[in-house]
Amino acid sequence: MSKGRVNQMVTQAFPEIKTVSEAKRTWPNKIAIRVEERIPGFVIVSNSKYFLVDEDGIVVREITDAKNLLLVADQTAEDFGTAEALPNTKFAPFVMSMTKQWASKINSPISSIKFSEKTSNDVQFKTSEGWEALFDTTRPVSSQLTNLAVLLSKEISAKDRANLAYIDLRLSNLAYICLKASPCEQKPQPADAGTTTN
């Protein structure tokens, strides 16, 4: 068999395997196969099912237990197929990068993550303090996270933090800050984070 055929057979039989990197035949009756495993990224919860997704945004398979992996809730009841690539190719790298960088800029830990559907560019991070931040997966993590940190330190006083409902950072030059039981207000994105302001 060709290396391509071995790769196809092995990856179909074992979804956790990303690729066969080497296959050697040892005479008279052995074959040695070296594989590269998929690196688990997070678990999508959709339609009361759990789907393991690797760091590249490939659905590995449906699982019964998320163990200690990060849960990302799909707000639409959708099914995901084994070896399916998420339509938004930036979603998985964005979520992985955001969760790695979050603690270095924001002191309120992430309590949950949600997205509206497979093709959406929006993702919503809820914090342990109860407020949420909305991000656009097509824009850089570092600039949106820096903007969030600046807004939290300069625009929202400590007493208002308990009343904060959400901060919407999906637009490149405006942020929307919404306090509980009050109208949302528009704020220019912080200029020192590298974005243009109105």
Secondary structure, 3 states (H helix, E strand, C coil): CCHHHHHHHHHHHCCCEEEEEEEEEECCCEEEEEEEECCEEEEEEECCEEEEEECCCEEEEEECCCCCCCEEEECCCCCCCCCCECCCCCHHHHHHHHHHHHHHHCCCCEEEEEECCCCCCEEEEEECCCCEEEEECCCCHHHHHHHHHHHHHHCCCHHHHCCEEEEECCCCCEEEEEECCCCCEEEECCHHHCCCCC
